[in-house]
């Protein structure tokens, strides 16, 4: 079942985010299982909203790829992660 994942990283910058993205989305390609991704600064944090095909796909990505990329970019903070089931998606394509 698809899940939406909200990630907030207090104090992280868009420069740090851009460094992470270079490592986790090589060539601009989304990793397996990631359906949608959007990010930006919000209320003193970097906020990311993803839709993944399952929580297991997100957890695998976080453990094998995301954590190391965040460390490399100098993001020491543990992200705040919230999840909810996706009931429906609507898009213009």
PyMOL Python script that loads the backbone (N, CA, C, O; Angstrom):
from pymol import cmd

cmd.read_pdbstr("""\
ATOM      1  N   UNK A   1       0.846  -1.180   0.000  1.00  0.00           N
ATOM      2  CA  UNK A   1       0.000   0.000   0.000  1.00  0.00           C
ATOM      3  C   UNK A   1       0.884   1.234   0.000  1.00  0.00           C
ATOM      4  O   UNK A   1       1.864   1.295   0.744  1.00  0.00           O
ATOM      5  N   UNK A   2       0.555   2.207  -0.816  1.00  0.00           N
ATOM      6  CA  UNK A   2       1.311   3.455  -0.891  1.00  0.00           C
ATOM      7  C   UNK A   2       1.190   4.230   0.412  1.00  0.00           C
ATOM      8  O   UNK A   2       0.156   4.203   1.080  1.00  0.00           O
ATOM      9  N   UNK A   3       2.279   4.927   0.758  1.00  0.00           N
ATOM     10  CA  UNK A   3       2.298   5.758   1.954  1.00  0.00           C
ATOM     11  C   UNK A   3       2.880   7.120   1.606  1.00  0.00           C
ATOM     12  O   UNK A   3       3.753   7.247   0.748  1.00  0.00           O
ATOM     13  N   UNK A   4       2.372   8.134   2.298  1.00  0.00           N
ATOM     14  CA  UNK A   4       2.959   9.467   2.226  1.00  0.00           C
ATOM     15  C   UNK A   4       3.907   9.594   3.406  1.00  0.00           C
ATOM     16  O   UNK A   4       3.597   9.162   4.517  1.00  0.00           O
ATOM     17  N   UNK A   5       5.060  10.190   3.155  1.00  0.00           N
ATOM     18  CA  UNK A   5       6.067  10.374   4.187  1.00  0.00           C
ATOM     19  C   UNK A   5       6.391  11.858   4.265  1.00  0.00           C
ATOM     20  O   UNK A   5       6.768  12.471   3.265  1.00  0.00           O
ATOM     21  N   UNK A   6       6.244  12.436   5.456  1.00  0.00           N
ATOM     22  CA  UNK A   6       6.629  13.809   5.720  1.00  0.00           C
ATOM     23  C   UNK A   6       7.927  13.753   6.510  1.00  0.00           C
ATOM     24  O   UNK A   6       7.994  13.123   7.566  1.00  0.00           O
ATOM     25  N   UNK A   7       8.958  14.416   5.995  1.00  0.00           N
ATOM     26  CA  UNK A   7      10.245  14.472   6.673  1.00  0.00           C
ATOM     27  C   UNK A   7      10.552  15.933   6.942  1.00  0.00           C
ATOM     28  O   UNK A   7      10.538  16.753   6.023  1.00  0.00           O
ATOM     29  N   UNK A   8      10.832  16.266   8.203  1.00  0.00           N
ATOM     30  CA  UNK A   8      11.249  17.614   8.565  1.00  0.00           C
ATOM     31  C   UNK A   8      12.620  17.525   9.217  1.00  0.00           C
ATOM     32  O   UNK A   8      12.841  16.722  10.124  1.00  0.00           O
ATOM     33  N   UNK A   9      13.539  18.365   8.741  1.00  0.00           N
ATOM     34  CA  UNK A   9      14.892  18.377   9.275  1.00  0.00           C
ATOM     35  C   UNK A   9      15.168  19.791   9.780  1.00  0.00           C
ATOM     36  O   UNK A   9      15.492  20.682   8.994  1.00  0.00           O
ATOM     37  N   UNK A  10      15.040  19.997  11.095  1.00  0.00           N
ATOM     38  CA  UNK A  10      15.255  21.338  11.648  1.00  0.00           C
ATOM     39  C   UNK A  10      16.657  21.852  11.332  1.00  0.00           C
ATOM     40  O   UNK A  10      17.647  21.139  11.495  1.00  0.00           O
ATOM     41  N   UNK A  11      16.720  23.101  10.879  1.00  0.00           N
ATOM     42  CA  UNK A  11      17.995  23.757  10.630  1.00  0.00           C
ATOM     43  C   UNK A  11      18.674  23.388   9.332  1.00  0.00           C
ATOM     44  O   UNK A  11      19.677  24.010   8.984  1.00  0.00           O
ATOM     45  N   UNK A  12      18.178  22.406   8.595  1.00  0.00           N
ATOM     46  CA  UNK A  12      18.801  22.021   7.330  1.00  0.00           C
ATOM     47  C   UNK A  12      18.539  23.105   6.287  1.00  0.00           C
ATOM     48  O   UNK A  12      17.512  23.783   6.319  1.00  0.00           O
ATOM     49  N   UNK A  13      19.479  23.252   5.371  1.00  0.00           N
ATOM     50  CA  UNK A  13      19.381  24.290   4.345  1.00  0.00           C
ATOM     51  C   UNK A  13      19.084  23.686   2.975  1.00  0.00           C
ATOM     52  O   UNK A  13      19.231  22.482   2.767  1.00  0.00           O
ATOM     53  N   UNK A  14      18.668  24.536   2.056  1.00  0.00           N
ATOM     54  CA  UNK A  14      18.441  24.059   0.694  1.00  0.00           C
ATOM     55  C   UNK A  14      19.761  23.676   0.029  1.00  0.00           C
ATOM     56  O   UNK A  14      19.774  22.817  -0.853  1.00  0.00           O
ATOM     57  N   UNK A  15      20.866  24.293   0.432  1.00  0.00           N
ATOM     58  CA  UNK A  15      22.179  23.905  -0.093  1.00  0.00           C
ATOM     59  C   UNK A  15      22.510  22.475   0.327  1.00  0.00           C
ATOM     60  O   UNK A  15      22.996  21.684  -0.481  1.00  0.00           O
ATOM     61  N   UNK A  16      22.248  22.145   1.588  1.00  0.00           N
ATOM     62  CA  UNK A  16      22.462  20.774   2.060  1.00  0.00           C
ATOM     63  C   UNK A  16      21.529  19.808   1.338  1.00  0.00           C
ATOM     64  O   UNK A  16      21.939  18.714   0.950  1.00  0.00           O
ATOM     65  N   UNK A  17      20.283  20.212   1.160  1.00  0.00           N
ATOM     66  CA  UNK A  17      19.325  19.383   0.434  1.00  0.00           C
ATOM     67  C   UNK A  17      19.842  19.090  -0.978  1.00  0.00           C
ATOM     68  O   UNK A  17      19.808  17.943  -1.424  1.00  0.00           O
ATOM     69  N   UNK A  18      20.319  20.123  -1.681  1.00  0.00           N
ATOM     70  CA  UNK A  18      20.821  19.932  -3.043  1.00  0.00           C
ATOM     71  C   UNK A  18      21.985  18.940  -3.077  1.00  0.00           C
ATOM     72  O   UNK A  18      22.096  18.148  -4.012  1.00  0.00           O
ATOM     73  N   UNK A  19      22.849  18.980  -2.066  1.00  0.00           N
ATOM     74  CA  UNK A  19      23.962  18.031  -1.987  1.00  0.00           C
ATOM     75  C   UNK A  19      23.450  16.605  -1.785  1.00  0.00           C
ATOM     76  O   UNK A  19      23.970  15.665  -2.386  1.00  0.00           O
ATOM     77  N   UNK A  20      22.444  16.446  -0.951  1.00  0.00           N
ATOM     78  CA  UNK A  20      21.860  15.117  -0.713  1.00  0.00           C
ATOM     79  C   UNK A  20      21.226  14.587  -2.000  1.00  0.00           C
ATOM     80  O   UNK A  20      21.415  13.424  -2.356  1.00  0.00           O
ATOM     81  N   UNK A  21      20.483  15.432  -2.685  1.00  0.00           N
ATOM     82  CA  UNK A  21      19.779  15.010  -3.897  1.00  0.00           C
ATOM     83  C   UNK A  21      20.745  14.511  -4.968  1.00  0.00           C
ATOM     84  O   UNK A  21      20.431  13.563  -5.688  1.00  0.00           O
ATOM     85  N   UNK A  22      21.916  15.135  -5.083  1.00  0.00           N
ATOM     86  CA  UNK A  22      22.908  14.670  -6.055  1.00  0.00           C
ATOM     87  C   UNK A  22      23.284  13.212  -5.805  1.00  0.00           C
ATOM     88  O   UNK A  22      23.517  12.453  -6.745  1.00  0.00           O
ATOM     89  N   UNK A  23      23.342  12.829  -4.529  1.00  0.00           N
ATOM     90  CA  UNK A  23      23.721  11.459  -4.178  1.00  0.00           C
ATOM     91  C   UNK A  23      22.558  10.472  -4.252  1.00  0.00           C
ATOM     92  O   UNK A  23      22.749   9.318  -4.635  1.00  0.00           O
ATOM     93  N   UNK A  24      21.366  10.914  -3.892  1.00  0.00           N
ATOM     94  CA  UNK A  24      20.253   9.960  -3.794  1.00  0.00           C
ATOM     95  C   UNK A  24      19.389   9.866  -5.049  1.00  0.00           C
ATOM     96  O   UNK A  24      18.656   8.893  -5.225  1.00  0.00           O
ATOM     97  N   UNK A  25      19.469  10.872  -5.921  1.00  0.00           N
ATOM     98  CA  UNK A  25      18.750  10.849  -7.195  1.00  0.00           C
ATOM     99  C   UNK A  25      19.761  10.999  -8.333  1.00  0.00           C
ATOM    100  O   UNK A  25      19.705  11.983  -9.070  1.00  0.00           O
ATOM    101  N   UNK A  26      20.683  10.047  -8.494  1.00  0.00           N
ATOM    102  CA  UNK A  26      21.709  10.206  -9.534  1.00  0.00           C
ATOM    103  C   UNK A  26      21.072  10.368 -10.915  1.00  0.00           C
ATOM    104  O   UNK A  26      20.181   9.611 -11.301  1.00  0.00           O
ATOM    105  N   UNK A  27      21.548  11.364 -11.638  1.00  0.00           N
ATOM    106  CA  UNK A  27      20.997  11.632 -12.962  1.00  0.00           C
ATOM    107  C   UNK A  27      19.568  12.133 -12.925  1.00  0.00           C
ATOM    108  O   UNK A  27      18.887  12.139 -13.951  1.00  0.00           O
ATOM    109  N   UNK A  28      19.100  12.558 -11.746  1.00  0.00           N
ATOM    110  CA  UNK A  28      17.735  13.050 -11.611  1.00  0.00           C
ATOM    111  C   UNK A  28      16.679  11.961 -11.585  1.00  0.00           C
ATOM    112  O   UNK A  28      15.484  12.251 -11.657  1.00  0.00           O
ATOM    113  N   UNK A  29      17.111  10.705 -11.482  1.00  0.00           N
ATOM    114  CA  UNK A  29      16.171   9.573 -11.466  1.00  0.00           C
ATOM    115  C   UNK A  29      15.726   9.270 -10.043  1.00  0.00           C
ATOM    116  O   UNK A  29      16.540   9.229  -9.120  1.00  0.00           O
ATOM    117  N   UNK A  30      14.436   9.058  -9.879  1.00  0.00           N
ATOM    118  CA  UNK A  30      13.907   8.685  -8.570  1.00  0.00           C
ATOM    119  C   UNK A  30      14.301   7.249  -8.250  1.00  0.00           C
ATOM    120  O   UNK A  30      14.368   6.406  -9.144  1.00  0.00           O
ATOM    121  N   UNK A  31      14.561   6.970  -6.972  1.00  0.00           N
ATOM    122  CA  UNK A  31      14.876   5.591  -6.597  1.00  0.00           C
ATOM    123  C   UNK A  31      13.649   4.691  -6.728  1.00  0.00           C
ATOM    124  O   UNK A  31      12.509   5.155  -6.721  1.00  0.00           O
ATOM    125  N   UNK A  32      13.911   3.418  -6.844  1.00  0.00           N
ATOM    126  CA  UNK A  32      12.833   2.431  -6.958  1.00  0.00           C
ATOM    127  C   UNK A  32      11.861   2.568  -5.788  1.00  0.00           C
ATOM    128  O   UNK A  32      12.266   2.607  -4.626  1.00  0.00           O
ATOM    129  N   UNK A  33      10.583   2.638  -6.114  1.00  0.00           N
ATOM    130  CA  UNK A  33       9.546   2.732  -5.091  1.00  0.00           C
ATOM    131  C   UNK A  33       9.062   4.138  -4.800  1.00  0.00           C
ATOM    132  O   UNK A  33       7.985   4.304  -4.227  1.00  0.00           O
ATOM    133  N   UNK A  34       9.829   5.165  -5.180  1.00  0.00           N
ATOM    134  CA  UNK A  34       9.421   6.547  -4.928  1.00  0.00           C
ATOM    135  C   UNK A  34       8.541   7.020  -6.076  1.00  0.00           C
ATOM    136  O   UNK A  34       8.949   7.000  -7.237  1.00  0.00           O
ATOM    137  N   UNK A  35       7.343   7.441  -5.740  1.00  0.00           N
ATOM    138  CA  UNK A  35       6.353   7.857  -6.729  1.00  0.00           C
ATOM    139  C   UNK A  35       6.362   9.372  -6.931  1.00  0.00           C
ATOM    140  O   UNK A  35       6.194   9.851  -8.053  1.00  0.00           O
ATOM    141  N   UNK A  36       6.558  10.127  -5.846  1.00  0.00           N
ATOM    142  CA  UNK A  36       6.441  11.585  -5.881  1.00  0.00           C
ATOM    143  C   UNK A  36       7.357  12.176  -4.833  1.00  0.00           C
ATOM    144  O   UNK A  36       7.517  11.607  -3.753  1.00  0.00           O
ATOM    145  N   UNK A  37       7.968  13.326  -5.142  1.00  0.00           N
ATOM    146  CA  UNK A  37       8.873  13.989  -4.203  1.00  0.00           C
ATOM    147  C   UNK A  37       8.743  15.489  -4.374  1.00  0.00           C
ATOM    148  O   UNK A  37       8.733  15.991  -5.498  1.00  0.00           O
ATOM    149  N   UNK A  38       8.644  16.212  -3.263  1.00  0.00           N
ATOM    150  CA  UNK A  38       8.654  17.669  -3.263  1.00  0.00           C
ATOM    151  C   UNK A  38       9.336  18.121  -1.971  1.00  0.00           C
ATOM    152  O   UNK A  38       9.189  17.480  -0.930  1.00  0.00           O
ATOM    153  N   UNK A  39      10.086  19.233  -2.042  1.00  0.00           N
ATOM    154  CA  UNK A  39      10.819  19.693  -0.865  1.00  0.00           C
ATOM    155  C   UNK A  39      10.985  21.203  -0.898  1.00  0.00           C
ATOM    156  O   UNK A  39      10.967  21.823  -1.962  1.00  0.00           O
ATOM    157  N   UNK A  40      11.149  21.785   0.290  1.00  0.00           N
ATOM    158  CA  UNK A  40      11.416  23.209   0.393  1.00  0.00           C
ATOM    159  C   UNK A  40      11.557  23.633   1.839  1.00  0.00           C
ATOM    160  O   UNK A  40      11.270  22.861   2.754  1.00  0.00           O
ATOM    161  N   UNK A  41      12.005  24.874   2.043  1.00  0.00           N
ATOM    162  CA  UNK A  41      12.154  25.386   3.403  1.00  0.00           C
ATOM    163  C   UNK A  41      10.791  25.740   3.994  1.00  0.00           C
ATOM    164  O   UNK A  41       9.907  26.256   3.309  1.00  0.00           O
ATOM    165  N   UNK A  42      10.649  25.443   5.297  1.00  0.00           N
ATOM    166  CA  UNK A  42       9.386  25.750   5.973  1.00  0.00           C
ATOM    167  C   UNK A  42       9.611  25.833   7.475  1.00  0.00           C
ATOM    168  O   UNK A  42      10.062  24.872   8.098  1.00  0.00           O
ATOM    169  N   UNK A  43       9.299  26.974   8.044  1.00  0.00           N
ATOM    170  CA  UNK A  43       9.303  27.147   9.495  1.00  0.00           C
ATOM    171  C   UNK A  43      10.612  26.706  10.147  1.00  0.00           C
ATOM    172  O   UNK A  43      10.596  25.968  11.132  1.00  0.00           O
ATOM    173  N   UNK A  44      11.751  27.157   9.598  1.00  0.00           N
ATOM    174  CA  UNK A  44      13.044  26.853  10.190  1.00  0.00           C
ATOM    175  C   UNK A  44      13.539  25.443   9.962  1.00  0.00           C
ATOM    176  O   UNK A  44      14.480  24.995  10.616  1.00  0.00           O
ATOM    177  N   UNK A  45      12.916  24.751   9.050  1.00  0.00           N
ATOM    178  CA  UNK A  45      13.299  23.367   8.750  1.00  0.00           C
ATOM    179  C   UNK A  45      13.282  23.169   7.239  1.00  0.00           C
ATOM    180  O   UNK A  45      12.770  23.999   6.489  1.00  0.00           O
ATOM    181  N   UNK A  46      13.850  22.061   6.821  1.00  0.00           N
ATOM    182  CA  UNK A  46      13.661  21.620   5.451  1.00  0.00           C
ATOM    183  C   UNK A  46      12.542  20.593   5.498  1.00  0.00           C
ATOM    184  O   UNK A  46      12.598  19.645   6.283  1.00  0.00           O
ATOM    185  N   UNK A  47      11.539  20.772   4.674  1.00  0.00           N
ATOM    186  CA  UNK A  47      10.374  19.881   4.686  1.00  0.00           C
ATOM    187  C   UNK A  47      10.316  19.127   3.368  1.00  0.00           C
ATOM    188  O   UNK A  47      10.416  19.719   2.293  1.00  0.00           O
ATOM    189  N   UNK A  48      10.154  17.810   3.464  1.00  0.00           N
ATOM    190  CA  UNK A  48      10.062  16.932   2.305  1.00  0.00           C
ATOM    191  C   UNK A  48       8.766  16.142   2.407  1.00  0.00           C
ATOM    192  O   UNK A  48       8.431  15.624   3.472  1.00  0.00           O
ATOM    193  N   UNK A  49       8.040  16.050   1.301  1.00  0.00           N
ATOM    194  CA  UNK A  49       6.868  15.184   1.231  1.00  0.00           C
ATOM    195  C   UNK A  49       7.097  14.216   0.082  1.00  0.00           C
ATOM    196  O   UNK A  49       7.294  14.617  -1.065  1.00  0.00           O
ATOM    197  N   UNK A  50       7.066  12.942   0.413  1.00  0.00           N
ATOM    198  CA  UNK A  50       7.233  11.880  -0.574  1.00  0.00           C
ATOM    199  C   UNK A  50       6.015  10.985  -0.572  1.00  0.00           C
ATOM    200  O   UNK A  50       5.313  10.876   0.433  1.00  0.00           O
ATOM    201  N   UNK A  51       5.766  10.347  -1.696  1.00  0.00           N
ATOM    202  CA  UNK A  51       4.823   9.229  -1.754  1.00  0.00           C
ATOM    203  C   UNK A  51       5.631   8.030  -2.234  1.00  0.00           C
ATOM    204  O   UNK A  51       6.256   8.069  -3.293  1.00  0.00           O
ATOM    205  N   UNK A  52       5.608   6.963  -1.437  1.00  0.00           N
ATOM    206  CA  UNK A  52       6.332   5.724  -1.730  1.00  0.00           C
ATOM    207  C   UNK A  52       5.340   4.604  -1.959  1.00  0.00           C
ATOM    208  O   UNK A  52       4.217   4.655  -1.456  1.00  0.00           O
ATOM    209  N   UNK A  53       5.739   3.602  -2.707  1.00  0.00           N
ATOM    210  CA  UNK A  53       4.844   2.470  -2.954  1.00  0.00           C
ATOM    211  C   UNK A  53       4.590   1.648  -1.689  1.00  0.00           C
ATOM    212  O   UNK A  53       3.593   0.930  -1.608  1.00  0.00           O
ATOM    213  N   UNK A  54       5.490   1.751  -0.693  1.00  0.00           N
ATOM    214  CA  UNK A  54       5.293   1.066   0.594  1.00  0.00           C
ATOM    215  C   UNK A  54       6.241   1.655   1.630  1.00  0.00           C
ATOM    216  O   UNK A  54       7.235   2.289   1.276  1.00  0.00           O
ATOM    217  N   UNK A  55       5.941   1.450   2.894  1.00  0.00           N
ATOM    218  CA  UNK A  55       6.844   1.886   3.966  1.00  0.00           C
ATOM    219  C   UNK A  55       8.162   1.112   3.886  1.00  0.00           C
ATOM    220  O   UNK A  55       9.222   1.654   4.197  1.00  0.00           O
ATOM    221  N   UNK A  56       8.094  -0.138   3.474  1.00  0.00           N
ATOM    222  CA  UNK A  56       9.301  -0.947   3.358  1.00  0.00           C
ATOM    223  C   UNK A  56      10.266  -0.349   2.335  1.00  0.00           C
ATOM    224  O   UNK A  56      11.476  -0.339   2.564  1.00  0.00           O
ATOM    225  N   UNK A  57       9.750   0.147   1.214  1.00  0.00           N
ATOM    226  CA  UNK A  57      10.614   0.778   0.212  1.00  0.00           C
ATOM    227  C   UNK A  57      11.300   2.017   0.785  1.00  0.00           C
ATOM    228  O   UNK A  57      12.495   2.224   0.577  1.00  0.00           O
ATOM    229  N   UNK A  58      10.537   2.836   1.507  1.00  0.00           N
ATOM    230  CA  UNK A  58      11.128   4.025   2.127  1.00  0.00           C
ATOM    231  C   UNK A  58      12.186   3.636   3.144  1.00  0.00           C
ATOM    232  O   UNK A  58      13.283   4.194   3.137  1.00  0.00           O
ATOM    233  N   UNK A  59      11.872   2.685   4.022  1.00  0.00           N
ATOM    234  CA  UNK A  59      12.823   2.273   5.061  1.00  0.00           C
ATOM    235  C   UNK A  59      14.113   1.740   4.448  1.00  0.00           C
ATOM    236  O   UNK A  59      15.198   2.055   4.936  1.00  0.00           O
ATOM    237  N   UNK A  60      14.019   0.952   3.404  1.00  0.00           N
ATOM    238  CA  UNK A  60      15.198   0.415   2.740  1.00  0.00           C
ATOM    239  C   UNK A  60      16.050   1.551   2.163  1.00  0.00           C
ATOM    240  O   UNK A  60      17.269   1.561   2.332  1.00  0.00           O
ATOM    241  N   UNK A  61      15.413   2.498   1.489  1.00  0.00           N
ATOM    242  CA  UNK A  61      16.105   3.658   0.925  1.00  0.00           C
ATOM    243  C   UNK A  61      16.779   4.477   2.027  1.00  0.00           C
ATOM    244  O   UNK A  61      17.931   4.885   1.887  1.00  0.00           O
ATOM    245  N   UNK A  62      16.062   4.712   3.111  1.00  0.00           N
ATOM    246  CA  UNK A  62      16.606   5.512   4.208  1.00  0.00           C
ATOM    247  C   UNK A  62      17.843   4.846   4.811  1.00  0.00           C
ATOM    248  O   UNK A  62      18.829   5.518   5.116  1.00  0.00           O
ATOM    249  N   UNK A  63      17.786   3.535   4.979  1.00  0.00           N
ATOM    250  CA  UNK A  63      18.894   2.806   5.605  1.00  0.00           C
ATOM    251  C   UNK A  63      20.088   2.642   4.682  1.00  0.00           C
ATOM    252  O   UNK A  63      21.229   2.716   5.139  1.00  0.00           O
ATOM    253  N   UNK A  64      19.856   2.423   3.399  1.00  0.00           N
ATOM    254  CA  UNK A  64      20.964   2.122   2.492  1.00  0.00           C
ATOM    255  C   UNK A  64      21.527   3.345   1.784  1.00  0.00           C
ATOM    256  O   UNK A  64      22.677   3.319   1.345  1.00  0.00           O
ATOM    257  N   UNK A  65      20.747   4.416   1.662  1.00  0.00           N
ATOM    258  CA  UNK A  65      21.166   5.538   0.822  1.00  0.00           C
ATOM    259  C   UNK A  65      21.037   6.893   1.513  1.00  0.00           C
ATOM    260  O   UNK A  65      22.001   7.658   1.553  1.00  0.00           O
ATOM    261  N   UNK A  66      19.882   7.193   2.047  1.00  0.00           N
ATOM    262  CA  UNK A  66      19.589   8.532   2.548  1.00  0.00           C
ATOM    263  C   UNK A  66      20.455   8.927   3.739  1.00  0.00           C
ATOM    264  O   UNK A  66      21.000  10.030   3.770  1.00  0.00           O
ATOM    265  N   UNK A  67      20.584   8.048   4.703  1.00  0.00           N
ATOM    266  CA  UNK A  67      21.348   8.374   5.912  1.00  0.00           C
ATOM    267  C   UNK A  67      22.778   8.779   5.599  1.00  0.00           C
ATOM    268  O   UNK A  67      23.267   9.781   6.120  1.00  0.00           O
ATOM    269  N   UNK A  68      23.451   8.013   4.756  1.00  0.00           N
ATOM    270  CA  UNK A  68      24.838   8.317   4.392  1.00  0.00           C
ATOM    271  C   UNK A  68      24.937   9.641   3.632  1.00  0.00           C
ATOM    272  O   UNK A  68      25.870  10.414   3.847  1.00  0.00           O
ATOM    273  N   UNK A  69      23.978   9.900   2.748  1.00  0.00           N
ATOM    274  CA  UNK A  69      23.993  11.148   1.980  1.00  0.00           C
ATOM    275  C   UNK A  69      23.771  12.357   2.889  1.00  0.00           C
ATOM    276  O   UNK A  69      24.380  13.407   2.684  1.00  0.00           O
ATOM    277  N   UNK A  70      22.907  12.214   3.885  1.00  0.00           N
ATOM    278  CA  UNK A  70      22.675  13.310   4.827  1.00  0.00           C
ATOM    279  C   UNK A  70      23.926  13.580   5.646  1.00  0.00           C
ATOM    280  O   UNK A  70      24.291  14.735   5.867  1.00  0.00           O
ATOM    281  N   UNK A  71      24.576  12.529   6.093  1.00  0.00           N
ATOM    282  CA  UNK A  71      25.810  12.683   6.850  1.00  0.00           C
ATOM    283  C   UNK A  71      26.876  13.383   6.008  1.00  0.00           C
ATOM    284  O   UNK A  71      27.538  14.304   6.485  1.00  0.00           O
ATOM    285  N   UNK A  72      27.040  12.953   4.773  1.00  0.00           N
ATOM    286  CA  UNK A  72      28.020  13.531   3.849  1.00  0.00           C
ATOM    287  C   UNK A  72      27.757  15.019   3.630  1.00  0.00           C
ATOM    288  O   UNK A  72      28.696  15.802   3.487  1.00  0.00           O
ATOM    289  N   UNK A  73      26.473  15.415   3.605  1.00  0.00           N
ATOM    290  CA  UNK A  73      26.096  16.817   3.381  1.00  0.00           C
ATOM    291  C   UNK A  73      26.182  17.659   4.650  1.00  0.00           C
ATOM    292  O   UNK A  73      25.905  18.858   4.618  1.00  0.00           O
ATOM    293  N   UNK A  74      26.564  17.041   5.768  1.00  0.00           N
ATOM    294  CA  UNK A  74      26.715  17.779   7.016  1.00  0.00           C
ATOM    295  C   UNK A  74      25.417  18.040   7.748  1.00  0.00           C
ATOM    296  O   UNK A  74      25.289  19.047   8.445  1.00  0.00           O
ATOM    297  N   UNK A  75      24.457  17.152   7.601  1.00  0.00           N
ATOM    298  CA  UNK A  75      23.180  17.285   8.306  1.00  0.00           C
ATOM    299  C   UNK A  75      23.218  16.349   9.514  1.00  0.00           C
ATOM    300  O   UNK A  75      22.969  15.152   9.374  1.00  0.00           O
ATOM    301  N   UNK A  76      23.528  16.884  10.701  1.00  0.00           N
ATOM    302  CA  UNK A  76      23.658  16.026  11.876  1.00  0.00           C
ATOM    303  C   UNK A  76      22.327  15.707  12.561  1.00  0.00           C
ATOM    304  O   UNK A  76      22.235  14.752  13.333  1.00  0.00           O
ATOM    305  N   UNK A  77      21.306  16.502  12.280  1.00  0.00           N
ATOM    306  CA  UNK A  77      20.034  16.342  12.961  1.00  0.00           C
ATOM    307  C   UNK A  77      19.308  15.080  12.504  1.00  0.00           C
ATOM    308  O   UNK A  77      19.360  14.703  11.333  1.00  0.00           O
ATOM    309  N   UNK A  78      18.642  14.451  13.435  1.00  0.00           N
ATOM    310  CA  UNK A  78      17.748  13.355  13.094  1.00  0.00           C
ATOM    311  C   UNK A  78      16.468  13.964  12.529  1.00  0.00           C
ATOM    312  O   UNK A  78      15.902  14.874  13.136  1.00  0.00           O
ATOM    313  N   UNK A  79      16.015  13.496  11.412  1.00  0.00           N
ATOM    314  CA  UNK A  79      14.772  14.044  10.857  1.00  0.00           C
ATOM    315  C   UNK A  79      13.554  13.594  11.657  1.00  0.00           C
ATOM    316  O   UNK A  79      13.551  12.534  12.283  1.00  0.00           O
ATOM    317  N   UNK A  80      12.540  14.416  11.616  1.00  0.00           N
ATOM    318  CA  UNK A  80      11.235  14.062  12.172  1.00  0.00           C
ATOM    319  C   UNK A  80      10.450  13.453  11.016  1.00  0.00           C
ATOM    320  O   UNK A  80      10.266  14.090   9.979  1.00  0.00           O
ATOM    321  N   UNK A  81       9.990  12.223  11.198  1.00  0.00           N
ATOM    322  CA  UNK A  81       9.317  11.511  10.109  1.00  0.00           C
ATOM    323  C   UNK A  81       7.896  11.155  10.536  1.00  0.00           C
ATOM    324  O   UNK A  81       7.676  10.581  11.603  1.00  0.00           O
ATOM    325  N   UNK A  82       6.950  11.504   9.690  1.00  0.00           N
ATOM    326  CA  UNK A  82       5.544  11.138   9.908  1.00  0.00           C
ATOM    327  C   UNK A  82       5.047  10.416   8.673  1.00  0.00           C
ATOM    328  O   UNK A  82       5.503  10.690   7.563  1.00  0.00           O
ATOM    329  N   UNK A  83       4.130   9.512   8.858  1.00  0.00           N
ATOM    330  CA  UNK A  83       3.624   8.684   7.757  1.00  0.00           C
ATOM    331  C   UNK A  83       2.111   8.597   7.838  1.00  0.00           C
ATOM    332  O   UNK A  83       1.532   8.624   8.924  1.00  0.00           O
ATOM    333  N   UNK A  84       1.471   8.492   6.666  1.00  0.00           N
ATOM    334  CA  UNK A  84       0.046   8.211   6.624  1.00  0.00           C
ATOM    335  C   UNK A  84      -0.262   7.441   5.350  1.00  0.00           C
ATOM    336  O   UNK A  84       0.442   7.593   4.352  1.00  0.00           O
ATOM    337  N   UNK A  85      -1.300   6.618   5.368  1.00  0.00           N
ATOM    338  CA  UNK A  85      -1.636   5.842   4.173  1.00  0.00           C
ATOM    339  C   UNK A  85      -2.196   6.755   3.082  1.00  0.00           C
ATOM    340  O   UNK A  85      -2.909   7.719   3.364  1.00  0.00           O
ATOM    341  N   UNK A  86      -1.866   6.438   1.853  1.00  0.00           N
ATOM    342  CA  UNK A  86      -2.400   7.191   0.713  1.00  0.00           C
ATOM    343  C   UNK A  86      -3.718   6.556   0.300  1.00  0.00           C
ATOM    344  O   UNK A  86      -3.781   5.375  -0.040  1.00  0.00           O
ATOM    345  N   UNK A  87      -4.755   7.354   0.335  1.00  0.00           N
ATOM    346  CA  UNK A  87      -6.065   6.877  -0.087  1.00  0.00           C
ATOM    347  C   UNK A  87      -6.252   7.076  -1.583  1.00  0.00           C
ATOM    348  O   UNK A  87      -6.797   6.212  -2.269  1.00  0.00           O
ATOM    349  N   UNK A  88      -5.785   8.245  -2.094  1.00  0.00           N
ATOM    350  CA  UNK A  88      -5.992   8.571  -3.497  1.00  0.00           C
ATOM    351  C   UNK A  88      -4.979   9.620  -3.910  1.00  0.00           C
ATOM    352  O   UNK A  88      -4.613  10.489  -3.117  1.00  0.00           O
ATOM    353  N   UNK A  89      -4.531   9.540  -5.141  1.00  0.00           N
ATOM    354  CA  UNK A  89      -3.710  10.604  -5.715  1.00  0.00           C
ATOM    355  C   UNK A  89      -4.416  11.116  -6.964  1.00  0.00           C
ATOM    356  O   UNK A  89      -5.048  10.360  -7.701  1.00  0.00           O
ATOM    357  N   UNK A  90      -4.292  12.409  -7.176  1.00  0.00           N
ATOM    358  CA  UNK A  90      -4.865  13.061  -8.361  1.00  0.00           C
ATOM    359  C   UNK A  90      -3.765  13.932  -8.939  1.00  0.00           C
ATOM    360  O   UNK A  90      -3.136  14.701  -8.213  1.00  0.00           O
ATOM    361  N   UNK A  91      -3.529  13.819 -10.234  1.00  0.00           N
ATOM    362  CA  UNK A  91      -2.520  14.653 -10.865  1.00  0.00           C
ATOM    363  C   UNK A  91      -2.950  14.974 -12.287  1.00  0.00           C
ATOM    364  O   UNK A  91      -3.886  14.378 -12.820  1.00  0.00           O
ATOM    365  N   UNK A  92      -2.254  15.923 -12.888  1.00  0.00           N
ATOM    366  CA  UNK A  92      -2.696  16.438 -14.181  1.00  0.00           C
ATOM    367  C   UNK A  92      -2.256  15.605 -15.384  1.00  0.00           C
ATOM    368  O   UNK A  92      -2.645  15.931 -16.505  1.00  0.00           O
ATOM    369  N   UNK A  93      -1.486  14.578 -15.212  1.00  0.00           N
ATOM    370  CA  UNK A  93      -0.988  13.795 -16.351  1.00  0.00           C
ATOM    371  C   UNK A  93      -1.908  12.651 -16.680  1.00  0.00           C
ATOM    372  O   UNK A  93      -1.641  11.891 -17.611  1.00  0.00           O
TER     373      UNK A  93
END
""", "prot")
cmd.dss("prot")
cmd.show_as("cartoon", "prot")
cmd.util.cbc("prot")
cmd.orient("prot")
